[in-house]
């Protein structure tokens, strides 16, 4: 096993009784990258991340994180990771600063309190008790406590679930700050736009399996680009296009695996037959489309 | 050295969060003090018939309420606190840090035990000063032994109950349902001399009565009984072991799902 990977997982399985939460996944996360585990609720994301954190023991598979086996709960391993759990509360009787200081004291080489506060945007709230924090601010305190020990690897389980759009933007800025600190980050999310904004690479997880993996751009490309235009309602398309055309009144959508060729055929045919293509545009499938498509195809498969 | 520093920090934290939690602090600290003052003022100057010299009831109440204070600081406090911390995800968060479990638990226990000692000292001083109830000089050692063993036992039982409490919402009901009846049948508020024998038998199985009587026996020569004291120590020790085994076997870091 090489040294350039922070996380290496092979053939990971975890069942709860009859329910298979994780069904054989392989995963490699490079040092210094922000990697997102993406998927709908119940896909097995939290089970996977909690196995890597050491909270859950897998039924089968190889797990190495920073060279450690997380299930052994070694203190030296805990020194090097930071954990932000999906559902957790903070100590209600301590201020923001006191909570972070307490966690800092557990580590040999913690980040300075000012750096932690600055990275998580909590500097102005350092004296405030959690009761007076908003949901987004509380979540940032969670991240601050995960970051306090100056970990090499930070686990973030759904860091922005339940945030309003503004708070999510702030959180993304915070995640980008982490990249500047040189941290490796494994985060789970069910928001596509989040992954597009912060992740270097992502894996889409559905029903306990990884169905797709790559950069956010690569994932987005998995949905075919679509050519859109408006034209006369009663058009007859050439044979090679007819099968791919979707018509909705005078709006047409044309999906294509080979964009250049399809566009050539379409425009050539339009010029020859003097067909006017109004508002001609190409939409470059967003990650959302890719995600929906992957989710649907996986559901169809599991129904078989 | 580093371990000691961690323990000190964690102990200070337990202390801070305890005193900032006004409700818990009130029940643990003010309640026993108030109970002792009220009981001593109402009934303390009454005497029980004794052959040689009369015994004031305050002589019973000061050690009995001391037992109640230790049970509050150790058993009730720890059981509720652990159950709530677990439900709120705080224990799981600790689990993910390098803080050793031994230090996490030691800090909680140290805080509970010292709090209990502090309360007992307050109760003893108040009793001696206001209600003519003093610990016999000769008996300080035995009283201390009983106090230490009782504190350890109720800490262990607090951790054990926390392990079997299903969720934080249920914890006050479960803990009080155990503590209150036991206090009433264990010579803490009322003498049990005239109670039916089956009730006395039930009370003598549980540790509360042995702890209260064990502390009382150091307050008056007529209450001192060496054989009974050994029984108290043995029963408390058995409950200590039971509590410890259950606590270790069933301790949970996370709430039940």
Interface residues (C-beta under 8 A of the other chain):
Chain A: X53 X54 X55 X75 X78 X79 X81 X83 X85 X87 X88 X89 X90 X91 X93 X94 X98 X102 X103 X105 X106 X107 X108 X145 X149
Chain B: X6 X9 X13 X16 X17 X20 X21 X88 X89 X90 X92 X93 X95 X96 X97 X98 X99 X100 X253 X254
